Amino acid sequence: MLAGPGRYNSLMLIVEAEGPVLRVTLDRPDVRNAFNDELIAALFDTFSSLPSDTRAVVLGGNGPAFCAGGDLQWMRKAASYTEDQNYEDALKLARLFEAIANCPAVIVAKIHGAAFGGGCGLVAASDVAVASEPALFSFSEVRLGLIPATISPFVIAKIGHGHARALFTTGEAFGPEHALRIGLVHEVTESALLEAAVERKLKAILAAGPQAVATSKALAQGAPLPLERAARLLAKARAGGEGKEGVAAFLEKRSPSFKVER
């Protein structure tokens, strides 16, 4: 239901439009924004059908945590599923992370408190991650006799096999400075400065060409390109309207038309 201009409020998710920026906030603070069927479906629907003019998404959580992983009631229900039912359930979660990673908008994760299990998956699937100093991370699945399978493609792409092996197999909790060292997050700041750090990222994203940003995001996630393919992509960017406008604006010492001020 609509809850004001540019604001959509579901029972578990708040989506607020600020021009080309969308703020997507997990809203289950009583369970530290843990996943269940409904939250996964709401997030998937949001990220798989972003408005075409969305250039950045700020992903955060209400209450004391970013996302504490799986909801206990959800996990209790899954324990009674057959293997095939569990497969369908897990596939929905995997497709959520894929939708986040592959959407053309830049996803900025705003992390405070706990990011455990699938919460770490949200961080890894995002493009830019900013964390406050009290944040805490864990690939905690092994503590429950489970495995971080659905998040593994996105986590390993972010932190590499070596760090993933150490953290997946121990389930140890680690702080934001360790997350910064291994590449899971990209900036750490005080809690009071977290929103300001996110705003700096948004300002940089909105100063760039949206088509160039979307293509660059795809480049960073794929295998290295053959030289001919790389050259062709750059040639298309130079010959395209956005590229011509950006270069002309630089030479003429003015702001390009695609820049959006925050």
C-alpha positions as CSV (number, residue, x, y, z in Angstrom):
1,M,0.0,0.0,0.0
2,L,1.1,3.6,-0.6
3,A,2.2,5.4,2.5
4,G,3.0,8.8,1.1
5,P,4.6,10.2,-2.0
6,G,7.0,7.8,-3.5
7,R,6.7,5.4,-0.6
8,Y,5.5,1.8,-0.6
9,N,5.0,0.0,2.7
10,S,4.4,-3.7,2.9
11,L,4.2,-5.7,6.1
12,M,7.9,-6.5,5.9
13,L,9.5,-4.1,3.5
14,I,9.5,-0.4,3.0
15,V,10.4,1.0,-0.4
16,E,10.8,4.8,-0.8
17,A,11.6,6.6,-4.1
18,E,13.8,9.6,-4.0
19,G,14.0,10.5,-7.7
20,P,16.5,8.0,-9.3
21,V,17.3,6.5,-5.9
22,L,15.2,3.8,-4.2
23,R,15.5,3.1,-0.5
24,V,14.6,-0.5,0.3
25,T,14.4,-1.2,4.0
26,L,13.8,-4.6,5.6
27,D,11.1,-4.0,8.2
28,R,11.0,-6.9,10.6
29,P,12.9,-5.3,13.6
30,D,11.3,-7.7,16.1
31,V,13.3,-10.6,14.5
32,R,16.3,-8.6,13.4
33,N,15.0,-8.5,9.8
34,A,15.4,-12.3,9.4
35,F,14.3,-13.9,6.2
36,N,11.0,-15.8,5.8
37,D,9.0,-16.7,2.7
38,E,7.2,-13.4,2.6
39,L,10.2,-11.2,3.0
40,I,12.2,-13.1,0.3
41,A,9.2,-12.8,-2.1
42,A,8.9,-9.1,-1.4
43,L,12.6,-8.4,-1.9
44,F,12.6,-10.5,-5.1
45,D,9.6,-8.7,-6.5
46,T,11.3,-5.3,-5.8
47,F,14.7,-6.1,-7.3
48,S,13.4,-7.9,-10.3
49,S,11.0,-5.1,-11.3
50,L,12.8,-1.8,-10.4
51,P,11.5,1.3,-12.1
52,S,13.5,1.9,-15.3
53,D,14.8,5.2,-14.1
54,T,16.3,3.8,-10.9
55,R,20.0,4.4,-10.8
56,A,20.8,3.4,-7.2
57,V,19.2,1.4,-4.4
58,V,20.1,1.8,-0.8
59,L,19.5,-1.5,1.0
60,G,19.2,-1.3,4.8
61,G,17.3,-2.7,7.8
62,N,15.1,-1.2,10.5
63,G,15.8,-1.8,14.2
64,P,19.0,-3.2,15.8
65,A,20.3,-5.3,12.8
66,F,20.7,-5.3,9.1
67,C,19.6,-8.9,8.6
68,A,20.2,-11.8,11.0
69,G,19.7,-14.6,8.4
70,G,16.9,-17.1,8.5
71,D,13.8,-16.6,10.7
72,L,13.4,-19.4,13.3
73,Q,9.8,-20.1,12.3
74,W,10.8,-20.3,8.7
75,M,13.6,-22.7,9.4
76,R,11.4,-24.8,11.6
77,K,8.8,-25.1,8.8
78,A,11.6,-26.0,6.3
79,A,12.7,-28.8,8.6
80,S,9.5,-30.7,7.8
81,Y,9.9,-30.2,4.0
82,T,10.9,-33.0,1.6
83,E,14.2,-32.5,-0.2
84,D,12.3,-31.4,-3.3
85,Q,10.3,-28.8,-1.3
86,N,13.5,-27.6,0.3
87,Y,15.0,-27.3,-3.2
88,E,12.2,-25.0,-4.4
89,D,12.5,-23.0,-1.2
90,A,16.2,-22.6,-1.5
91,L,15.9,-21.7,-5.2
92,K,13.7,-18.7,-4.4
93,L,16.4,-17.4,-2.0
94,A,19.2,-18.0,-4.7
95,R,17.1,-16.1,-7.2
96,L,16.8,-13.2,-4.9
97,F,20.6,-12.8,-4.6
98,E,20.8,-13.1,-8.4
99,A,18.2,-10.4,-8.9
100,I,20.2,-8.1,-6.6
101,A,23.5,-8.8,-8.3
102,N,22.3,-8.6,-11.9
103,C,19.9,-5.6,-11.8
104,P,21.4,-2.6,-13.7
105,A,21.1,-0.2,-10.7
106,V,23.9,0.1,-8.2
107,I,23.0,-1.5,-4.9
108,V,24.5,0.2,-1.9
109,A,24.2,-1.9,1.3
110,K,23.9,0.1,4.5
111,I,24.9,-2.2,7.2
112,H,24.5,-1.9,11.0
113,G,24.3,-4.5,13.7
114,A,24.2,-8.2,12.6
115,A,24.6,-9.4,9.1
116,F,24.5,-13.2,9.5
117,G,24.0,-16.0,7.0
118,G,21.7,-14.8,4.3
119,G,22.3,-11.3,5.6
120,C,25.9,-11.7,4.5
121,G,24.5,-12.9,1.2
122,L,22.7,-9.6,0.8
123,V,25.9,-7.7,1.5
124,A,27.9,-9.8,-1.0
125,A,25.2,-9.5,-3.8
126,S,25.3,-5.7,-3.4
127,D,27.8,-3.6,-5.4
128,V,28.9,-1.2,-2.7
129,A,28.8,-2.0,1.1
130,V,29.2,0.6,3.9
131,A,29.2,-0.6,7.5
132,S,29.1,1.0,10.8
133,E,31.7,0.1,13.4
134,P,29.5,-2.0,15.7
135,A,28.4,-4.2,12.7
136,L,29.0,-7.9,13.0
137,F,29.2,-10.5,10.3
138,S,29.1,-14.3,10.2
139,F,28.6,-17.1,7.7
140,S,26.8,-18.9,10.5
141,E,25.1,-21.8,8.6
142,V,27.5,-24.5,9.7
143,R,26.6,-23.8,13.3
144,L,23.2,-25.2,12.4
145,G,24.5,-28.1,10.4
146,L,23.7,-26.2,7.2
147,I,25.8,-24.8,4.4
148,P,26.0,-21.3,2.8
149,A,25.2,-22.7,-0.7
150,T,22.9,-20.2,-2.1
151,I,25.1,-17.2,-1.1
152,S,28.4,-18.9,-2.1
153,P,28.6,-17.7,-5.7
154,F,28.2,-14.1,-4.6
155,V,30.4,-14.3,-1.5
156,I,33.3,-16.1,-3.3
157,A,33.2,-13.6,-6.1
158,K,33.6,-10.8,-3.5
159,I,36.1,-12.2,-1.0
160,G,37.8,-15.1,-2.9
161,H,38.1,-18.8,-2.2
162,G,40.7,-18.5,0.6
163,H,38.7,-16.2,2.9
164,A,35.5,-18.1,2.1
165,R,37.1,-21.4,3.1
166,A,38.1,-20.0,6.4
167,L,34.9,-18.3,7.2
168,F,32.4,-20.8,5.8
169,T,34.0,-23.7,7.7
170,T,34.3,-22.0,11.1
171,G,31.2,-19.9,11.1
172,E,33.2,-17.4,13.2
173,A,31.8,-13.9,13.7
174,F,33.9,-11.0,12.6
175,G,33.8,-7.2,12.7
176,P,33.6,-4.6,10.1
177,E,37.4,-4.0,9.9
178,H,37.9,-7.7,9.0
179,A,35.1,-7.4,6.5
180,L,36.8,-4.4,5.0
181,R,40.2,-6.2,4.7
182,I,38.7,-9.2,2.8
183,G,36.6,-7.0,0.5
184,L,33.1,-7.9,1.8
185,V,32.5,-4.2,2.6
186,H,34.1,-1.2,1.1
187,E,33.9,1.5,3.8
188,V,33.6,1.5,7.6
189,T,32.4,4.4,9.6
190,E,31.0,5.5,12.9
191,S,27.3,4.8,13.4
192,A,26.5,8.5,13.4
193,L,28.2,9.0,10.0
194,L,26.8,6.0,8.3
195,E,24.1,7.9,6.3
196,A,26.7,10.5,5.3
197,A,28.9,7.8,3.9
198,V,26.0,6.3,1.9
199,E,25.2,9.8,0.6
200,R,28.8,10.2,-0.7
201,K,28.4,6.9,-2.6
202,L,25.0,8.1,-4.1
203,K,26.5,11.4,-5.1
204,A,29.3,9.6,-7.0
205,I,26.9,7.2,-8.7
206,L,24.5,9.9,-9.8
207,A,27.3,12.0,-11.3
208,A,28.1,9.2,-13.7
209,G,26.4,8.1,-16.9
210,P,23.7,5.5,-16.0
211,Q,24.3,3.4,-19.1
212,A,28.0,3.4,-18.5
213,V,27.5,2.5,-14.8
214,A,25.2,-0.4,-15.7
215,T,27.6,-1.8,-18.3
216,S,30.6,-1.3,-15.9
217,K,28.7,-3.3,-13.3
218,A,28.2,-6.1,-15.7
219,L,31.8,-6.0,-16.8
220,A,33.0,-6.3,-13.2
221,Q,30.9,-9.5,-12.7
222,G,31.8,-11.4,-15.8
223,A,34.8,-13.2,-17.0
224,P,37.6,-11.1,-18.6
225,L,36.6,-10.1,-22.1
226,P,38.5,-11.0,-25.2
227,L,40.4,-7.9,-26.5
228,E,38.1,-7.5,-29.5
229,R,35.0,-7.6,-27.4
230,A,36.4,-5.1,-24.9
231,A,37.4,-2.7,-27.8
232,R,33.9,-3.0,-29.3
233,L,32.2,-2.1,-26.1
234,L,34.4,0.9,-25.6
235,A,33.8,2.0,-29.2
236,K,30.1,1.8,-28.7
237,A,30.3,3.9,-25.5
238,R,32.4,6.5,-27.3
239,A,30.0,6.7,-30.2
240,G,26.9,6.7,-28.1
241,G,24.9,9.7,-27.0
242,E,25.9,9.3,-23.3
243,G,29.6,9.0,-24.1
244,K,29.6,12.0,-26.4
245,E,27.7,14.1,-23.9
246,G,30.1,13.1,-21.1
247,V,33.2,13.9,-23.1
248,A,31.8,17.2,-24.4
249,A,30.8,18.3,-20.9
250,F,34.3,17.5,-19.6
251,L,35.9,19.5,-22.5
252,E,33.5,22.4,-22.0
253,K,34.0,22.4,-18.2
254,R,30.3,21.9,-17.5
255,S,28.1,19.3,-15.8
256,P,26.9,16.5,-18.1
257,S,23.1,16.3,-18.7
258,F,23.0,12.9,-17.0
259,K,24.4,14.1,-13.7
260,V,21.8,14.3,-10.9
261,E,22.5,16.5,-7.9
262,R,21.8,15.2,-4.4
